[in-house]
Amino acid sequence: MQTLTPHVYWAQRHGDIYLRVELSDAKVLHGIKPMFLCWTAQGHGAKGDNDYEFSLDFLEPVKPEVSHRSTQRLVNVTVRKQEQRWWDRLTLQERKPLFLAPDFDRWLDESDAEMELQEEEKINKVSIESRIRKDPYLGLKKGYLFMYNLVQFLGFSWIFVNMTVRLFILGQDSFYDTFHTIADMMYFCQMMAVAEVINPLVGLVKTGVFPAMIQVVGRNVILFVIFGSLEEMQNKAVVFFVFYLWSTIEIFRYPFYMLACIDTDWKLLTWLRYSIWMPLYPLGVLAEAIAVIQSLPIFDETRLYSIPLPTVLGSSFSFSFTLKIYLVLMFLGLFINFRHLFRQRRRRMRSRKRKMN
Ligand SMILES: CCCCCCCCCCCCC[C@@H](O)CC(=O)SCCNC(=O)CCNC(=O)[C@H](O)C(C)(C)COP(=O)(O)OP(=O)(O)OC[C@H]1O[C@@H](n2cnc3c(N)ncnc32)[C@H](O)[C@@H]1OP(=O)(O)O
């Protein structure tokens, strides 16, 4: 038996490549690399029973999984593009291989394929919406989330505006009594923020519980344990930076969520929600780390939260040791949440790009 090349017909969509190979009773083997497909089969083609083979150097990378569907007359091969993009041609080399021809049964030009994509998206949206509509408590859930976000937005806006005005009027002096003017409102907002761990837990919002837990536990340790329980920390400038960094993101995040509750999306607000965390988050963690470091000697001196030990093991177990471990956890938490937010941003921006197309 000699190895022959079968006739291959191709067409594309934004996400897929369709290949139709004219072979019957084919037993297929294939190998695929990011930009290369090697396809071999034993089957019945134009020249009878033979080994058939072809290879393609793709114009752009494709995914490693290939799906085959053999019928009595032909083999349909679907290859997924790595990026959802229209290709100018199938192969890397400009000259089309002789065995390859357009599959006019499936052929669409770019604008028709876009229309097909939009139709599919519309159908998906309708089916998702009809599934959602089945939830009898949806209105109640959205109402609760809207009110929660509104209250948080008002709280953090009060904090942000108050601190900004005081900064303009008092300059650096405002740093030192931030805690006494802002703490009550911050206590209120951060206690409410515990709901952000509960919401995904009970399925009210579709996001991970762990990132929210890191965020809420992380902030509340700083607020209640470091600032709240040590008077010596309360008139330090670091309180200003921690509170200012926290409230800056929240005056964008909560209105973004409020709009999401009423299925509205403002481009600039979405961009701000998914972008300004990039400088703010590391700065926030840095400010929090400075607060923890400044509190270590105070905990050592006051022995607050120290655990008394039997005399053979020393006098007591200082809370500052726990805080040193916590410092390491903070940077681990920063890494986990930075990655989470980065993924959320990419997902959001990608879905926006698709909507615009
Ligand atoms: C287990 C305990 C371990 C303890 C370890 C302690 C380690 C300590 C580490 C400390 C690090 C914390 C540092 C931090 O305090 C510093 C700062 O905050 S500095 C200031 C800058 N900070 C930020 O930018 C972070 C802001 N916070 C957040 O973004 C969130 O809290 C976070 C959990 C990090 C991410 O939020 P989420 O996962 O919810 O992502 P999305 O916003 O994209 O939302 C996903 C979808 O859910 C919908 N959603 C979410 N919440 C709501 C809501 N309240 N109302 C309505 N809808 C909501 C949202 O619309 C998205 O929907 P869709 O998918 O349809 O777009």
The ligand as an ORCA input file, in Angstrom:
! r2SCAN-3c Opt
* xyz 0 1
  C      -8.842     32.056     55.290
  C      -8.342     33.264     55.930
  C      -6.957     33.568     55.548
  C      -6.490     34.830     56.175
  C      -5.197     35.223     55.615
  C      -4.956     36.621     55.831
  C      -4.073     37.149     54.789
  C      -4.227     38.573     54.715
  C      -4.012     39.112     53.337
  C      -4.419     40.502     53.321
  C      -4.556     41.065     51.974
  C      -5.655     42.108     51.992
  C      -5.118     43.411     51.625
  C      -6.209     44.409     51.393
  O      -6.877     44.676     52.592
  C      -5.595     45.631     50.887
  C      -6.560     46.496     50.174
  O      -7.734     46.313     50.094
  S      -5.821     47.796     49.387
  C      -7.028     48.547     48.394
  C      -7.195     47.865     47.063
  N      -7.954     46.683     47.238
  C      -8.641     46.096     46.227
  O      -8.630     46.531     45.107
  C      -9.426     44.867     46.547
  C     -10.894     45.151     46.514
  N     -11.618     43.961     46.815
  C     -12.084     43.118     45.895
  O     -11.949     43.310     44.707
  C     -12.820     41.893     46.395
  O     -12.929     41.961     47.743
  C     -12.187     40.551     45.952
  C     -12.728     39.419     46.832
  C     -10.670     40.604     46.102
  C     -12.584     40.264     44.498
  O     -13.956     40.343     44.314
  P     -14.857     39.243     43.556
  O     -14.265     37.884     43.694
  O     -16.233     39.398     44.042
  O     -14.706     39.614     42.029
  P     -15.632     40.548     41.110
  O     -15.732     41.903     41.687
  O     -15.096     40.426     39.753
  O     -17.091     39.885     41.207
  C     -17.365     38.624     40.611
  C     -18.843     38.553     40.213
  O     -19.650     38.628     41.392
  C     -20.475     39.798     41.342
  N     -20.462     40.378     42.685
  C     -19.499     40.274     43.608
  N     -19.832     40.953     44.709
  C     -21.035     41.506     44.447
  C     -21.922     42.340     45.206
  N     -21.589     42.740     46.450
  N     -23.074     42.720     44.632
  C     -23.409     42.331     43.397
  N     -22.615     41.539     42.619
  C     -21.456     41.131     43.151
  C     -19.814     40.730     40.350
  O     -20.725     41.601     39.770
  C     -19.256     39.748     39.357
  O     -20.319     39.330     38.519
  P     -20.079     38.951     36.974
  O     -19.294     37.671     37.002
  O     -21.458     38.765     36.436
  O     -19.326     40.066     36.359
*
